[in-house]
Amino acid sequence: MHVAMTGKAQSERSRVNVPWEKRMDNSIQEIVELLAENVRWWEQAALSCEHTAKRLPTGEKEGWQLMGAVYRERAEKHTRLVEQLRRENRAARG
């Protein structure tokens, strides 16, 4: 007796049949893409804060400059992480 599988069940079964390494590779790629997108957002936030700070008087601009510096630091940390993950992923693939 053959029971027809639903689309969802077939999808789940085919996902199980995909080698673990391939699924990990795909997951790492998605994480790298997300982190790379975060780099762009952190950089944009830093630029926005720096631009705003330029227009403010002393006493008000310092807070915006600090936020810009923090966002820039976050962008740099994400950039290093993206580079590290890409290197490790290439090395793992051989």
VENMONOR-V584443 format. One record per backbone hydrogen bond with DSSP energy under -1.0 kcal/mol. CO is the residue of the C=O (numbers start at 0). NH is the residue of the N-H. Records with the same first field share a line. If there is no record, write none. Layout:
CO: NH, NH
This chain:
5: 9
6: 10
7: 11
8: 12
9: 13
10: 14
11: 15
12: 16
18: 22
19: 23
20: 24
21: 25
22: 26
23: 27
24: 28
25: 29
26: 30
27: 31
28: 32
29: 33
30: 34
31: 35
32: 36
33: 37
34: 38
35: 39
36: 40
37: 41
38: 42
39: 43
40: 44
41: 45
42: 46
43: 47
44: 48
45: 49
46: 50
47: 51
48: 52
49: 53
51: 54
52: 55
56: 59, 60
60: 64
61: 65
62: 66
63: 67
64: 68
65: 69
66: 70
67: 71
68: 72
69: 73
70: 74
71: 75
72: 76
73: 77
74: 78
75: 79
76: 80
77: 81
78: 82
79: 83
80: 84
81: 85
82: 86
83: 87
84: 88
85: 89
86: 90
87: 91
88: 92
89: 93
